[in-house]
């Protein structure tokens, strides 16, 4: 697994789902062979499953509506949004149709719908192809939000989403596609707390700071952990959840309560964020014993430039997390 790239792992997971579930469909723009999608995640799948991997017109609302209809009729539907920014065009279908269809008909209706969104910056794609829009889907009744991680097997994640039988939005940081699965060097150790990946340098019970970050930010958090340990001998541990919402903070409380500081890092801009929701939960449970308020780290309040040097000034960086840790511990 460690030698497999994240894109390959995700492609294999989608293939396994289509093979095991004869009622599963995959829909999206330009996903058919030989192109195989903008990021080649669906390469080979339309050849293997020509009747269930379906290329669609350029209409995010339309293709998501069709997929939601398939899910309402009892099928499993996976949607690929070419760039996650365009999921805003399907917001009505996801929030006002799919998420509500689980419960608005008088009894629970299983809705096996997964909307995949290649997301995030770092590749110079500019203001309308680089955003991290996770926060806009947090708190919608009936809707679950996940984020891809190199520390979580996509087979397990997709299986959990389908088994939950409720609409899910799956954010996939584009930079992760070329990374290796579970690629940690010898400085770091890894275990799990439920479905949360737990990475640490030394005894996590004595860590100075706990960082909570989604999968797309994990590499930057690990870089900050490494540098701050080498420079100042400050030890941190990192918690990387697979499911962002709904989020159960209770299994993490022993780890969180032992730390001197907690930092939540995400690539979105500040304001109504996933990180703010998690901080609220932590404050509710640990306010009497927290040594400091939870610190949030975000990207700058700006559109995302195309030029690499300007993009770096806007997006959350390893240095942003490094600074946030020092500020939280000061």
C-alpha positions in Angstrom: 0.0 0.0 0.0 2.8 2.4 0.8 4.2 2.3 -2.7 0.8 2.9 -4.4 -0.1 6.5 -5.3 -3.3 8.0 -3.9 -4.8 8.2 -7.4 -4.2 4.5 -8.1 -5.7 3.6 -4.7 -8.8 5.7 -5.5 -9.1 4.2 -9.0 -8.9 0.7 -7.6 -11.5 1.5 -4.9 -14.0 2.8 -7.5 -13.3 -0.3 -9.6 -14.0 -2.6 -6.7 -17.2 -0.8 -5.9 -18.5 -1.1 -9.5 -17.5 -4.8 -9.5 -19.1 -5.7 -6.2 -22.3 -3.7 -6.7 -24.1 -4.3 -10.0 -26.4 -1.4 -9.2 -23.5 1.1 -8.9 -23.1 3.9 -11.5 -20.3 6.4 -12.1 -21.2 9.6 -13.8 -19.1 12.7 -14.9 -17.7 14.9 -17.6 -14.9 13.4 -19.7 -14.5 10.4 -17.5 -14.7 7.8 -20.4 -11.6 6.1 -21.8 -9.1 6.9 -23.2 -9.2 10.3 -21.4 -10.3 8.9 -18.0 -11.1 12.1 -16.3 -9.2 15.4 -15.8 -7.0 13.7 -13.2 -7.2 10.2 -14.6 -9.0 8.8 -11.6 -11.5 6.9 -13.8 -9.0 5.6 -16.3 -9.9 2.1 -17.4 -13.3 2.0 -15.7 -15.5 2.7 -18.7 -13.7 -0.1 -20.6 -14.5 -2.5 -17.7 -18.0 -1.3 -17.0 -19.2 0.3 -20.3 -22.9 0.3 -19.2 -22.4 1.8 -15.8 -19.6 4.4 -16.3 -21.5 7.2 -18.1 -20.1 10.4 -19.7 -22.3 13.4 -19.3 -22.8 16.8 -20.8 -21.2 19.8 -19.1 -24.0 20.4 -16.5 -23.1 19.8 -12.9 -26.6 20.4 -11.8 -28.0 18.0 -14.4 -25.6 15.1 -13.8 -25.9 15.4 -10.0 -29.7 15.5 -10.4 -29.6 12.3 -12.5 -27.3 10.6 -9.9 -29.6 11.6 -7.0 -32.5 10.2 -9.0 -30.7 6.9 -9.4 -29.9 6.9 -5.6 -33.6 7.6 -4.8 -34.6 4.6 -6.9 -32.2 2.3 -4.9 -29.1 2.4 -7.0 -25.6 3.5 -5.9 -24.4 6.7 -7.8 -20.9 8.2 -7.8 -20.6 11.6 -9.3 -17.3 13.2 -10.4 -17.3 17.0 -10.5 -14.4 17.9 -12.7 -13.2 20.7 -10.5 -14.6 21.0 -7.0 -15.3 24.7 -7.5 -18.1 23.7 -9.8 -20.0 21.8 -7.1 -21.6 25.2 -6.4 -23.6 24.6 -9.6 -25.0 21.4 -8.1 -25.7 22.9 -4.6 -29.4 22.9 -5.1 -29.5 19.2 -6.1 -27.3 18.2 -3.2 -28.8 20.3 -0.5 -32.4 20.8 -1.5 -33.0 17.4 -3.1 -30.6 14.6 -2.2 -29.9 15.5 1.5 -33.6 16.1 2.2 -34.7 13.0 0.4 -33.3 10.8 3.1 -36.0 11.9 5.6 -38.7 14.1 4.1 -41.0 11.4 2.8 -42.2 10.2 6.2 -39.7 7.3 6.6 -36.0 7.0 6.1 -35.1 6.5 2.4 -31.5 5.2 1.7 -29.7 7.4 -0.6 -26.4 6.0 -1.8 -24.9 9.0 -3.5 -21.3 10.2 -3.4 -20.3 13.5 -5.0 -16.5 13.5 -5.6 -14.9 16.9 -5.7 -11.2 17.4 -6.8 -10.4 20.4 -4.6 -7.7 22.8 -3.4 -4.9 24.9 -4.7 -1.2 24.5 -5.1 -1.2 23.8 -8.9 -1.6 27.3 -10.3 -5.2 26.8 -11.6 -6.4 30.2 -10.5 -9.3 31.7 -8.7 -12.1 29.5 -10.0 -10.3 26.1 -10.1 -8.4 26.1 -6.8 -10.9 26.6 -3.9 -11.6 24.5 -0.9 -15.4 24.8 -0.4 -15.9 22.2 2.4 -17.3 24.7 4.8 -20.3 25.4 2.6 -21.6 21.8 3.2 -21.0 21.6 6.9 -24.2 21.3 9.0 -26.6 20.3 6.3 -29.1 17.7 7.7 -28.8 14.4 6.0 -25.5 15.2 4.3 -22.1 13.8 5.3 -18.8 15.4 4.3 -15.6 13.4 3.8 -12.0 14.4 2.7 -9.5 12.1 1.0 -6.3 11.3 2.8 -3.1 9.5 2.0 -3.5 7.9 5.5 -6.9 6.3 4.7 -7.5 3.5 2.2 -10.2 4.7 -0.2 -11.7 1.3 -0.3 -12.6 1.6 3.3 -13.8 5.2 3.0 -16.0 4.5 -0.1 -17.4 1.5 1.6 -18.3 3.5 4.7 -20.0 6.2 2.6 -22.1 3.7 0.7 -23.0 1.7 3.8 -24.2 4.9 5.5 -26.8 5.2 2.7 -26.9 9.0 2.9 -25.6 11.6 0.4 -21.9 12.3 0.9 -19.6 14.9 -0.6 -16.1 13.6 -0.9 -13.4 16.3 -1.2 -10.2 15.1 -2.8 -7.2 17.5 -2.6 -5.7 17.5 -6.1 -2.1 17.6 -4.9 -2.6 14.3 -3.1 -3.3 12.3 -6.3 0.4 11.9 -7.0 1.5 11.2 -3.4 2.2 7.8 -2.0 -0.2 6.1 0.4 0.9 6.0 4.0 4.2 7.6 3.0 5.7 8.5 6.4 9.4 8.7 7.1 11.1 7.2 10.1 10.6 10.2 12.4 6.8 9.6 12.6 4.8 6.8 14.1 1.2 6.1 13.2 -1.9 4.5 14.8 -5.6 5.1 14.6 -8.3 6.4 17.0 -11.5 5.1 15.4 -11.4 6.3 11.8 -9.0 9.1 12.7 -5.4 8.6 11.6 -3.0 9.5 14.5 0.6 10.5 13.6 3.1 11.4 16.3 6.9 11.8 16.9 7.2 10.8 20.5 4.8 9.6 23.2 1.5 11.3 22.2 0.5 11.5 25.8 3.2 14.1 26.3 2.8 16.1 23.1 3.0 19.8 23.5 0.5 20.5 20.7 -2.2 18.5 19.0 -2.9 19.5 15.3 -6.2 18.5 13.7 -6.2 18.7 9.9 -8.1 17.1 7.0 -6.2 14.9 4.5 -5.3 17.6 2.1 -3.5 19.6 4.8 -1.8 16.6 6.5 1.5 16.9 4.6 1.8 20.5 5.5 1.1 19.8 9.1 3.7 17.0 9.2 6.2 19.4 7.7 5.5 21.9 10.4 5.7 19.2 13.1 9.1 18.0 11.8 10.6 21.5 11.6 9.4 22.7 15.0 10.7 19.5 16.6 14.1 19.9 15.0 14.4 23.6 15.7 12.8 23.8 19.2 12.2 20.3 20.4 8.5 21.0 20.5 6.5 17.8 20.0 3.2 17.6 18.2 0.8 14.9 17.2 -1.5 15.0 14.2 -5.1 13.9 14.0 -6.5 13.4 10.4 -10.2 12.4 10.2 -11.7 10.8 7.2 -15.2 12.1 7.9 -15.3 15.8 8.5 -19.1 16.0 9.3 -20.8 14.7 11.3 -17.8 14.6 13.5 -17.5 12.8 16.8 -14.9 14.5 19.0 -15.4 12.3 22.1 -13.0 9.5 21.2 -10.3 12.1 20.8 -10.8 13.9 24.1 -8.1 12.0 26.0 -5.5 13.0 23.4 -6.8 16.6 23.2 -7.0 17.1 27.0 -3.4 16.1 27.5 -2.0 18.8 25.1 -0.8 22.2 26.1 -2.3 23.6 22.9 -4.6 22.6 20.0 -4.4 23.9 16.4 -6.9 23.1 13.7 -5.6 23.8 10.2 -7.6 23.9 6.9 -7.1 25.4 3.5 -10.4 27.2 3.4 -10.7 30.9 4.3 -11.9 31.8 7.8 -15.6 32.2 8.7 -18.1 29.5 9.3 -15.6 26.7 8.8 -15.2 23.0 9.7 -12.4 24.0 12.0 -14.7 26.4 13.9 -17.3 23.7 14.3 -14.6 21.3 15.8 -13.3 24.0 18.0 -16.8 24.6 19.3 -17.2 20.9 20.2 -13.8 20.8 21.9 -14.7 23.9 23.9 -18.0 22.4 25.0 -16.3 19.2 26.3 -13.0 20.6 27.6 -13.5 24.2 28.5 -12.9 23.6 32.2 -9.6 22.0 31.6 -8.3 23.5 28.4 -5.1 25.5 29.0 -5.7 27.8 26.0 -8.5 28.4 23.5 -8.2 26.3 20.3 -6.3 28.1 17.6 -7.5 28.1 14.0 -5.3 28.4 10.9 -6.6 29.2 7.5 -5.8 30.6 4.1 -5.8 34.3 3.5 -9.1 36.1 2.9 -8.5 36.4 -0.9 -9.2 34.9 -4.3 -6.5 32.5 -5.2 -4.0 33.8 -7.7 -2.6 31.8 -10.6 1.0 32.9 -10.3 2.8 30.5 -8.0 4.5 33.0 -5.8 1.2 34.9 -5.2 -0.7 31.7 -4.7 1.7 30.7 -1.9 1.0 34.0 -0.2 -2.7 33.3 -0.1 -3.0 29.5 0.6 -2.3 27.9 4.0 1.3 26.8 4.0 3.5 24.7 6.3 4.9 28.0 7.7 1.3 29.1 8.5 0.9 26.0 10.7 4.3 26.5 12.2 3.5 30.0 13.2 0.1 29.0 14.6 1.7 26.3 16.8 4.2 28.8 18.3 1.4 31.4 18.8 -0.8 28.8 20.5 2.0 27.8 22.9 3.2 31.3 23.6 
